[in-house]
Amino acid sequence: MKDSDYKKEFLNVFARFEYKYSKWEVWQDFLYLAAASMANVFPTKERAEREKTYLSIIKKYPKELQDSFTELLAIVALALDENPEQDFLGELYHRLNLQQHQKGQFFTPYHICEFMSEIQMVEQEAEDNSWEKGYITVGDCACGAGAMLIAFANVARKHKINFQTEVLFFAQDIDLTAALMCYVQLSLLGCSAFVIVGDSLAKPGFHPDNQIWCTPMYYVNWWRFRKPSGSGGNEETAAEGVHEVSILPVTEGASGQLAFDFDAGLEKMKKVS
Ligand SMILES: C[S@@+](CC[C@H](N)C(=O)[O-])C[C@H]1O[C@@H](n2cnc3c(N)ncnc32)[C@H](O)[C@@H]1O
């Protein structure tokens, strides 16, 4: 099926809600339900709270519309599976005119993101070949629906870097719905990522006020225990093996080092903030 057919299909299912619910409400609810259903596969500290929110959202809808949410997620999964080189949710967000609700939240067209990622990749390759020594972290501190990171994943694949095992993605957005768009897309693409909800300027990274959503692949890859080959096993030597890439400026607080030990990183941020 073509990309446009998946989008048409998504909008048809989405329209079933229109008789009673606002587009913005359904969009927000869809993203929370989709994100929580993926995040709650793992026994995280936030699991119970997310389950509670999930139930409070789903109860608002009659049975036939509850099933429609599942259909929407299936369409997104199939669309990204067939063509991973796109910002499927970001484009639908604009198609539905939801940026008006968020006072002009415009996402970068996918081909521009691809161009920016390609430049970054080629520049790094020209500089050295240190990516082969460890793994790459890449971040977007104003991630929106995640177009920049999706593009980076695809460009990495084209450069023969396995983005599912060799790249750690981190994202932050002040807006919960935007962050969850990014979370859902990176999860479905199989990226190891943590997506942070919070103000990148005032509360960057693992600030205690921020919500953190880790993708299933993050847990599957056990990033928290991973050390690059040749490192002595402590954080300082491990950090040498990481090659950090920033498509957009990355704040100090969201440094790749925190990815080595998620819990210790969180503790550290709590102490300094
Ligand atoms: C123009 S969009 C860009 C999104 C994405 N990087 C892209 O290129 O498609 C800017 C995003 O930054 C987010 N944002 C604005 N101020 C922020 C802040 N202080 N901290 C984190 N995110 C912020 C907005 O919610 C919005 O999703």
The ligand as an ORCA input file, in Angstrom:
! r2SCAN-3c Opt
* xyz 0 1
  C       9.633     23.580     15.257
  S       9.279     22.125     16.232
  C      10.616     21.109     15.670
  C      10.414     19.657     15.945
  C      11.462     18.715     15.358
  N      12.796     18.976     15.874
  C      11.471     18.805     13.858
  O      12.466     19.313     13.328
  O      10.511     18.372     13.213
  C       9.840     22.697     17.815
  C       9.513     21.771     18.966
  O      10.182     22.287     20.117
  C       9.356     22.133     21.239
  N       9.822     23.117     22.237
  C       9.650     24.468     22.241
  N      10.251     25.005     23.329
  C      10.827     23.977     24.013
  C      11.585     23.896     25.209
  N      11.891     24.976     25.924
  N      12.010     22.670     25.623
  C      11.720     21.572     24.900
  N      10.998     21.581     23.754
  C      10.559     22.767     23.310
  C       7.952     22.350     20.718
  O       6.979     21.730     21.555
  C       8.042     21.698     19.322
  O       7.624     20.353     19.355
*
